[in-house]
Each structure stands twice: as structure tokens, then as C-alpha cells.
Amino acid sequence: MTYKISRLFSHEPNELLARPRVSYKISEYVFDYIRENILIPNKLLKDDKIDYSFTLSFVVFDSELHKFFYETPFNTEENKFRPDTKPKIINGVKEVSIRVVSKKISAIILPSDYADIVYDMFGSFLVASFSKKVTKEKMDELKKGLNYTYINSIPFPAPFEEQKYIADSSSYHKSVDFKAITEEIIIKDVYKKHFGF
């Protein structure tokens, strides 16, 4: 049984540069903390025959696009969560997607604030999926134990290679002046051209 944490953010040039510039290590630390303090004690997600893959999807709030939201006790004025309550098992891997639409998501979000959002993303999934064993009150109480000294010790802004979002090593083609000619857009190059690293 293994756990994999992946992060998803739009690779469109006008959105790519708004993604959190934090290390992938923060998401993994938050999950490990939850695993040790919630999953293991409550015997959750412990099927030895299944691996678990979590995809954390981050979306910048847009009042024109985002008007209706999934109801979860973790929702706030700034953050709206959408956990996958019916994850599918594909080739022995349970795929879990958790989405947040947030006013706080940006290239300058601090590691500690980012960690809080990731924690609540997992919390929204666990409370929706295991309400008899996990409550928001319990999640909120355990959240106080996050090691923010460690979180803030991780280099920030993180270099591109330390961010590890899905599709970071890919490219796509964009039409030029609405013609058949296309231009290859390499995600890494666009990002580094703007930020320098």
C-alpha cells in the first residue's frame, strides 16, 4: 500500500504564473501528518491491496465563473472545497481528486497559508467520506499540531524543479494568429522566463 500526492494547476500562460510557488514537500508533509494522527489511529485507507493516489487541484477564484459550490463544513468566504466522495479504483489504485477554489491561491501565498489550505482539502475529503470517525472539530484540533517551523523552513519561493505540478515537464501547441501554424509552448520555459528559476 502506497500513497501518492500530486498537484494540479492550469498550465495556460496567463494562469500558470499565479500558481503557488511552494515545494511539493509541504503537501507531502501535511498528508504524512494526517496519516499519522488520523488515518492510522482510526484505521482508515488501510487496504493493503490498494494504493492511493490523491490529486490536489488548485483554482483561483473568479466571481464570473464560480457561483455554486459543494457544501462542506470546511468552506469559508475565501476557500471552497470539492472532495471526490466516490473515488474510482483503476488498476489497483484508488484515485481521489480534491479541488479548492480559493481567493488566497496566488504566486505569493505563504507556505504556512498553503499548508492550511492543503490540510483542509484532505479534511473535507475525510469528513465527507468517514463522518462517523472524522469530524471537522477533530480536524481543527489536530491542525494546531502542524509544524509550521518546519513548513516555513522549506525554501520559498521554491525553484520550478521543486514544485512538481502535474504536466510541468510537458508542452502544448497554440495556434498563431488563428492560422494552421502552431507554436510550441514549453511550460518550464514560460515559467522560468518570468520568474528566473
C-alpha positions in Angstrom: 0.0 0.0 0.0 1.4 3.3 -1.1 0.2 6.9 -1.1 0.9 9.4 -3.9 0.2 13.1 -3.7 0.0 15.1 -7.0 -0.7 18.8 -7.6 -2.7 20.2 -10.5 -2.8 23.8 -11.7 -3.7 25.2 -15.1 -0.7 25.4 -17.5 -2.2 28.3 -19.6 0.4 31.1 -19.6 -2.0 33.7 -18.0 -2.8 31.3 -15.2 0.5 29.3 -14.8 2.2 32.3 -13.3 -0.4 32.6 -10.5 0.2 29.1 -9.0 1.6 28.7 -5.5 5.4 28.8 -5.6 5.8 26.3 -2.9 7.6 23.0 -2.7 5.8 19.7 -3.2 7.3 18.7 0.1 4.7 20.8 2.0 1.8 18.8 0.6 3.6 15.5 1.4 4.3 16.7 5.0 0.7 17.7 5.6 -0.5 14.3 4.3 2.0 12.4 6.4 0.9 14.3 9.5 -2.7 13.4 8.8 -1.8 9.8 8.1 0.0 9.5 11.4 -2.6 11.3 13.5 -5.9 10.5 11.8 -5.7 7.6 9.3 -3.6 5.2 11.3 -5.4 5.7 14.7 -8.8 5.4 13.0 -7.8 2.6 10.7 -8.7 4.5 7.5 -7.4 4.0 4.0 -5.6 0.9 5.1 -6.4 -1.7 2.4 -3.1 -3.5 1.7 -4.4 -4.5 -1.7 -5.0 -0.9 -2.9 -2.7 2.0 -3.5 -4.0 5.6 -3.1 -3.4 8.5 -5.4 -4.5 12.0 -4.4 -4.7 14.8 -6.9 -4.9 18.2 -5.3 -6.4 20.7 -7.8 -5.9 24.4 -7.1 -8.1 27.0 -8.8 -8.0 30.8 -8.4 -11.5 32.2 -7.5 -13.2 34.0 -10.3 -16.6 35.6 -9.4 -17.8 35.3 -13.0 -17.1 31.6 -13.2 -17.6 30.3 -9.7 -21.1 30.8 -8.3 -22.2 27.4 -7.0 -20.2 25.3 -4.5 -20.3 21.9 -2.9 -21.4 22.1 0.7 -18.7 21.2 3.2 -18.0 22.4 6.8 -14.6 23.5 5.6 -15.9 26.1 3.2 -15.1 29.7 4.1 -15.5 33.0 2.4 -12.1 32.6 0.8 -11.9 28.8 0.2 -14.4 26.5 -1.4 -13.7 22.7 -1.4 -14.9 19.9 -3.6 -13.7 16.5 -2.4 -14.3 13.3 -4.5 -16.7 11.3 -2.4 -16.9 8.4 -4.8 -13.3 7.7 -5.9 -12.7 5.0 -8.5 -10.2 2.2 -8.4 -8.2 1.9 -11.6 -5.7 -0.9 -11.9 -5.5 -1.3 -8.1 -5.1 2.4 -7.4 -7.9 4.4 -5.8 -7.9 7.8 -7.5 -9.0 10.6 -5.2 -9.4 14.2 -6.5 -9.8 17.1 -4.2 -10.4 20.6 -5.6 -10.2 24.0 -4.0 -11.4 27.3 -5.5 -9.7 30.0 -3.5 -9.2 33.7 -3.2 -5.9 33.0 -1.4 -4.3 31.0 -4.1 -1.5 33.0 -5.8 2.2 33.0 -6.6 2.9 34.8 -3.3 0.8 32.7 -0.9 3.0 31.9 2.1 3.9 28.2 2.8 2.0 28.3 6.1 -1.2 29.5 4.4 -0.7 27.0 1.6 -0.3 24.2 4.2 -3.5 25.2 5.9 -5.4 25.0 2.7 -4.0 21.6 1.8 -4.8 20.4 5.3 -8.5 21.5 4.9 -8.6 19.9 1.4 -7.8 16.5 3.0 -10.1 17.3 5.9 -13.0 18.0 3.5 -12.5 14.5 1.9 -12.1 12.7 5.2 -15.2 14.2 6.8 -17.3 13.6 3.7 -16.1 10.0 3.4 -15.8 8.9 7.1 -18.2 11.2 9.0 -18.6 8.6 11.8 -14.9 8.6 12.6 -13.7 12.0 11.5 -15.3 15.4 12.3 -14.3 18.9 11.4 -13.9 19.6 15.1 -11.3 16.8 15.4 -9.5 18.0 12.2 -9.4 21.6 13.5 -8.0 20.5 16.8 -5.3 18.3 15.2 -4.4 21.1 12.8 -2.8 23.0 15.7 -0.1 20.4 15.8 1.3 21.1 12.3 4.9 22.0 12.5 4.9 25.5 11.0 8.6 25.9 11.8 9.4 23.0 9.5 6.9 24.2 6.9 8.4 27.7 6.8 12.0 26.3 6.7 11.4 24.8 3.2 12.9 27.2 0.6 10.4 29.7 -0.6 9.8 30.7 -3.4 10.6 27.1 -4.4 12.5 26.6 -7.7 10.5 25.2 -10.6 12.0 21.8 -10.2 10.9 21.7 -6.5 7.3 22.5 -7.2 6.5 19.3 -9.3 3.0 20.1 -10.5 1.4 17.7 -13.0 2.4 18.4 -16.6 5.5 20.5 -15.6 7.7 18.5 -18.0 5.2 18.8 -20.9 4.4 21.3 -23.6 1.4 22.1 -25.9 0.8 23.8 -29.2 -1.0 27.1 -29.7 -2.3 28.5 -33.0 -0.6 31.6 -34.3 -2.9 34.4 -35.4 -5.7 31.8 -35.8 -3.8 30.1 -38.6 -2.9 26.4 -39.0 0.6 27.3 -38.0 1.2 26.4 -34.3 3.7 27.5 -31.7 5.0 25.0 -29.1 4.6 26.3 -25.6 7.0 24.6 -23.2 5.6 25.1 -19.6 9.0 25.1 -17.9 10.4 27.8 -20.3 7.4 30.1 -19.9 7.6 29.8 -16.1 11.4 30.3 -15.9 11.3 33.2 -18.4 9.0 35.1 -16.0 10.4 34.1 -12.6 14.0 33.3 -13.5 14.2 29.9 -11.6 
